[in-house]
Amino acid sequence: MEIVVRLRFEVAHRLHHAVGDATGAAELNAVLNRFGVELKPQHPGASDPALQSYFTISGVSSDQAEHIVSALRELEAVEAAYVQPPVSPA
């Protein structure tokens, strides 16, 4: 399963550019570490700030995905988090 996460612009910008310690990043990292997962940019190399705010977490079970999404939604740094629905055949 894949989780899509949209972070507040300030947090996403600091993560992309490794600039200082973003407010809320400590709590975000604590959740990621607790579940043993990693955020990856959904649109690597994008210059559009809106696209830079999107990240993914891949390779988690459906049970674990729901727990991760629930924990992420409680964080101030996270604007949205959801499990990506499976792709339907055309």
Secondary structure, DSSP 8 states (H G I E B T S, - for coil): -EEEEEE-HHHHHHHHHT-S--TTHHHHHHHHHHHT---EESSTT---HHHHTEEEEES--HHHHHHHHHHHHTSTTEEEEEE-------
